[in-house]
Amino acid sequence: MANRFWVAGTETWNATAGAKWGTQSGVTDSASLPGTGDVAIFDSLSGGGTVTVDSPNGAGAVTVQQITMGAFTGTLDFATNDNNVTLSVAFSGTGTGVRTLNMGDGTWLMNATSGVVWDCTTVTNFTLNANGSTLTISASATASRSFASGGKSYNIVNLVNTGSTFAAMAMSGAATIATLNLAAPLWFRPANNTTITITNAFNWAGASASSGFLITSNSIDGAAATISVAAGAPTINWAAISTMTFAGGATFSARNSLNLGGNTGITITPPGGNRVIGG
């Protein structure tokens, strides 16, 4: 793994290295392009301005280990060319630089094995434009992943388990998400005392008790997490649910599911049983 620091200011991040990258912050030493095992860093010495992304790794793609832009003072623009982005570790926007991320209409695929996969923990001076993007965070059962949303707005977010046993996906901070899809088997853990506002009514469909969902606040001993949908009939199938509030005006239901306590605003029907109003 190598660090590659952007030093070119307003320029195009494409397949031409030239004097755009350095091996150290603020140093123009004509470093090679960041590749699949490298970290692309945009910091306070990157020159500011607008960095327009245009197929640096070929075929409309960005494929690096990590992108970091917390100290950047400029715009990182994926929207002009709508590149697809694959990161094997993380995206980090956390910091205080006066910075903007335009995600574009491509797919952002996060394949990290553990840790904070999408890090917007500190969003001081950070503008995030989701555009028409799809953010897919992929997990397996080996370790927990975390989506630190930072109270920002997103378009389509997919939280996906690629394995056959339960994987944990934590979510810290509030968020507004147009469409949130969950793929089972998955333990979804939004932070307690925060609200996830979802625009489009969802259908989170598990297949069985062993291929469904565990949906709990991140701290089951703390205040409930809230999922808010304004209208429609969001449904969950095959889940165990604890310490969750469902609100916003929609009619929520969970079929073939277990009420583990501390829930409000949802009708929970156990497998083959009578329905229970969450509470």
C-alpha positions as CSV (number, residue, x, y, z in Angstrom):
1,M,0.0,0.0,0.0
2,A,1.2,3.5,-0.8
3,N,-0.2,7.0,-0.1
4,R,-0.7,9.3,-3.1
5,F,-1.3,12.9,-2.3
6,W,-3.1,15.2,-4.8
7,V,-1.0,18.3,-5.5
8,A,-2.4,19.7,-8.7
9,G,-5.2,21.9,-7.5
10,T,-7.9,22.4,-10.3
11,E,-7.1,19.5,-12.7
12,T,-8.6,16.3,-14.0
13,W,-7.9,13.0,-12.1
14,N,-7.5,10.7,-15.1
15,A,-5.0,8.2,-16.3
16,T,-2.3,10.8,-16.7
17,A,0.0,11.1,-13.7
18,G,2.2,14.0,-14.7
19,A,2.8,16.4,-11.8
20,K,-0.6,15.7,-10.2
21,W,0.4,13.3,-7.5
22,G,3.1,13.3,-4.8
23,T,4.4,10.7,-2.4
24,Q,4.1,13.2,0.4
25,S,1.7,16.0,1.2
26,G,2.4,19.1,-0.8
27,V,5.4,17.6,-2.6
28,T,5.3,17.5,-6.4
29,D,7.5,14.6,-7.2
30,S,5.5,13.1,-10.2
31,A,4.3,10.1,-8.2
32,S,2.5,7.4,-10.0
33,L,-1.3,7.2,-10.1
34,P,-3.0,5.6,-7.1
35,G,-3.9,2.1,-7.9
36,T,-5.9,-0.7,-6.4
37,G,-3.7,-1.0,-3.3
38,D,-3.2,2.7,-2.7
39,V,-4.8,5.6,-0.8
40,A,-5.8,8.7,-2.7
41,I,-5.4,11.7,-0.3
42,F,-6.8,15.2,-0.9
43,D,-5.6,17.5,1.9
44,S,-4.9,21.1,2.8
45,L,-1.9,21.2,0.5
46,S,-3.7,19.7,-2.5
47,G,-4.2,23.2,-4.0
48,G,-8.0,23.5,-3.6
49,G,-10.2,24.2,-6.6
50,T,-12.1,21.4,-8.4
51,V,-10.8,18.0,-9.1
52,T,-12.8,16.4,-11.9
53,V,-12.7,12.6,-12.0
54,D,-12.5,11.0,-15.4
55,S,-11.7,7.2,-15.5
56,P,-8.3,7.2,-13.8
57,N,-8.3,3.4,-13.6
58,G,-9.9,2.9,-17.0
59,A,-13.4,2.2,-18.3
60,G,-15.2,4.9,-16.3
61,A,-13.8,3.6,-13.0
62,V,-12.0,4.6,-9.9
63,T,-10.5,1.6,-8.1
64,V,-8.3,2.4,-5.1
65,Q,-8.0,1.2,-1.5
66,Q,-9.2,4.4,0.1
67,I,-10.1,8.0,-0.6
68,T,-9.5,10.6,2.1
69,M,-10.6,14.3,1.8
70,G,-11.2,15.5,5.4
71,A,-8.6,18.3,5.2
72,F,-9.3,19.2,1.5
73,T,-10.3,22.7,0.6
74,G,-12.0,22.2,-2.7
75,T,-14.4,20.1,-4.7
76,L,-14.0,16.4,-5.6
77,D,-16.3,16.0,-8.5
78,F,-17.5,12.6,-9.7
79,A,-20.7,14.0,-11.2
80,T,-19.2,15.3,-14.5
81,N,-18.4,11.8,-15.7
82,D,-20.4,9.6,-13.3
83,N,-17.5,7.2,-12.7
84,N,-18.1,4.0,-10.7
85,V,-16.0,3.8,-7.5
86,T,-14.7,0.7,-5.8
87,L,-12.9,1.0,-2.5
88,S,-11.4,-2.0,-0.7
89,V,-11.0,-0.1,2.7
90,A,-13.0,3.1,3.1
91,F,-14.0,6.6,2.1
92,S,-13.2,9.2,4.7
93,G,-14.7,12.7,4.5
94,T,-14.3,13.3,8.2
95,G,-12.5,16.6,9.0
96,T,-13.0,20.4,8.9
97,G,-11.7,21.5,5.5
98,V,-14.1,23.6,3.4
99,R,-14.8,20.7,1.0
100,T,-17.4,19.3,-1.4
101,L,-18.0,15.8,-2.6
102,N,-20.2,15.4,-5.8
103,M,-20.9,11.6,-5.9
104,G,-22.3,11.6,-9.4
105,D,-24.7,9.0,-10.8
106,G,-22.3,6.0,-10.5
107,T,-22.1,3.1,-8.0
108,W,-19.9,3.4,-5.0
109,L,-18.9,-0.1,-3.9
110,M,-17.3,-0.5,-0.4
111,N,-15.7,-3.9,0.1
112,A,-13.9,-3.4,3.4
113,T,-13.5,-6.4,5.7
114,S,-14.1,-4.4,8.9
115,G,-14.2,-1.0,10.6
116,V,-15.8,2.3,9.5
117,V,-16.3,1.8,5.8
118,W,-18.0,5.2,5.1
119,D,-16.6,7.8,7.5
120,C,-18.4,11.1,7.8
121,T,-18.1,11.4,11.5
122,T,-17.0,15.0,11.5
123,V,-18.8,17.0,8.8
124,T,-17.8,20.6,9.7
125,N,-17.7,22.6,6.4
126,F,-18.5,19.4,4.4
127,T,-21.0,19.6,1.5
128,L,-22.1,16.1,0.2
129,N,-24.1,16.0,-3.0
130,A,-25.4,12.4,-3.5
131,N,-26.7,13.1,-7.0
132,G,-28.1,9.9,-8.4
133,S,-25.5,7.7,-6.8
134,T,-25.8,4.2,-5.4
135,L,-23.8,3.5,-2.3
136,T,-23.3,-0.2,-1.6
137,I,-21.6,-1.4,1.6
138,S,-20.8,-5.1,1.4
139,A,-20.3,-7.2,4.5
140,S,-19.6,-10.8,5.5
141,A,-19.9,-12.4,8.9
142,T,-16.2,-12.0,9.8
143,A,-16.4,-8.6,11.4
144,S,-18.7,-5.6,11.9
145,R,-18.8,-2.7,9.5
146,S,-19.9,0.8,10.2
147,F,-21.6,3.4,8.1
148,A,-21.0,6.9,9.7
149,S,-23.5,8.9,7.7
150,G,-22.9,12.3,9.4
151,G,-26.4,13.5,9.1
152,K,-26.1,13.8,5.3
153,S,-28.5,13.0,2.5
154,Y,-28.0,10.0,0.3
155,N,-29.8,8.6,-2.8
156,I,-29.7,4.8,-2.9
157,V,-28.0,2.9,-0.1
158,N,-27.6,-0.9,-0.2
159,L,-26.4,-2.7,3.0
160,V,-25.6,-6.1,1.7
161,N,-24.4,-9.4,3.2
162,T,-22.4,-11.5,0.8
163,G,-22.2,-14.5,3.1
164,S,-24.7,-17.1,4.4
165,T,-24.5,-16.2,8.1
166,F,-25.4,-13.0,9.9
167,A,-23.2,-10.0,9.4
168,A,-23.3,-6.9,11.5
169,M,-23.8,-3.5,10.0
170,A,-23.7,-0.5,12.4
171,M,-24.9,2.9,11.4
172,S,-23.9,6.0,13.4
173,G,-25.5,9.4,13.0
174,A,-28.7,10.5,11.5
175,A,-29.3,10.3,7.7
176,T,-31.8,11.1,5.0
177,I,-31.9,8.3,2.4
178,A,-34.1,8.2,-0.7
179,T,-34.0,4.4,-0.8
180,L,-32.5,2.1,1.8
181,N,-32.2,-1.6,0.8
182,L,-31.1,-4.4,3.2
183,A,-30.0,-7.8,2.0
184,A,-30.3,-10.7,4.5
185,P,-29.0,-12.3,6.6
186,L,-28.0,-9.0,8.3
187,W,-27.8,-7.5,11.8
188,F,-28.7,-3.8,11.2
189,R,-27.7,-1.6,14.1
190,P,-28.6,2.1,13.7
191,A,-27.4,4.3,16.6
192,N,-29.7,4.8,19.5
193,N,-31.4,8.2,19.8
194,T,-30.9,9.0,16.1
195,T,-33.4,9.1,13.2
196,I,-33.0,7.6,9.7
197,T,-35.4,9.3,7.4
198,I,-36.3,7.2,4.3
199,T,-38.2,8.7,1.4
200,N,-39.4,5.5,-0.3
201,A,-41.3,2.8,1.5
202,F,-39.1,-0.3,1.7
203,N,-39.6,-4.0,1.6
204,W,-36.8,-5.7,3.6
205,A,-37.4,-9.4,2.7
206,G,-35.7,-12.2,4.5
207,A,-36.3,-15.8,3.6
208,S,-36.3,-17.6,7.0
209,A,-35.3,-17.2,10.6
210,S,-31.7,-18.0,9.7
211,S,-31.8,-15.8,6.6
212,G,-33.5,-12.7,7.8
213,F,-32.7,-9.7,9.9
214,L,-31.9,-8.7,13.4
215,I,-32.8,-5.0,13.7
216,T,-31.8,-3.3,16.9
217,S,-30.6,0.1,18.1
218,N,-26.8,0.1,18.4
219,S,-27.2,0.0,22.2
220,I,-30.2,-2.1,23.2
221,D,-30.0,-0.6,26.7
222,G,-30.2,3.0,25.5
223,A,-32.8,5.1,23.7
224,A,-34.4,3.6,20.6
225,A,-33.3,4.4,17.1
226,T,-36.0,5.8,14.8
227,I,-36.8,4.9,11.3
228,S,-39.1,7.5,9.7
229,V,-41.0,7.1,6.5
230,A,-43.7,9.7,5.6
231,A,-46.1,7.6,3.6
232,G,-46.8,4.1,2.2
233,A,-46.6,0.7,3.9
234,P,-43.0,-0.3,4.6
235,T,-42.7,-4.1,5.3
236,I,-40.2,-6.4,6.9
237,N,-40.2,-10.1,6.6
238,W,-38.4,-12.5,8.9
239,A,-36.8,-10.3,11.5
240,A,-36.2,-10.0,15.2
241,I,-36.6,-6.4,16.3
242,S,-35.6,-4.6,19.5
243,T,-35.5,-1.0,20.8
244,M,-36.7,0.6,17.5
245,T,-39.2,3.4,16.9
246,F,-41.1,3.5,13.5
247,A,-42.6,6.9,12.8
248,G,-43.3,9.6,10.2
249,G,-46.8,8.7,9.0
250,A,-46.3,5.4,7.1
251,T,-47.9,2.1,8.2
252,F,-45.1,-0.3,9.2
253,S,-45.5,-4.1,9.5
254,A,-43.2,-7.0,10.1
255,R,-44.3,-10.5,9.2
256,N,-42.8,-13.8,10.4
257,S,-41.0,-11.7,13.0
258,L,-40.2,-11.5,16.7
259,N,-40.8,-8.5,19.0
260,L,-37.8,-8.5,21.4
261,G,-39.2,-5.4,23.2
262,G,-38.8,-1.7,23.2
263,N,-40.5,-1.2,19.8
264,T,-43.2,1.3,18.9
265,G,-45.1,2.2,15.7
266,I,-45.0,-1.2,14.0
267,T,-47.2,-4.2,13.8
268,I,-45.2,-7.4,14.4
269,T,-46.6,-10.8,13.4
270,P,-44.7,-13.9,14.6
271,P,-44.4,-16.9,12.3
272,G,-47.8,-18.6,12.3
273,G,-49.0,-16.4,15.2
274,N,-51.1,-13.5,16.2
275,R,-49.9,-10.0,15.5
276,V,-48.3,-7.9,18.2
277,I,-48.2,-4.1,18.2
278,G,-44.6,-3.0,18.8
279,G,-44.3,-1.7,22.4
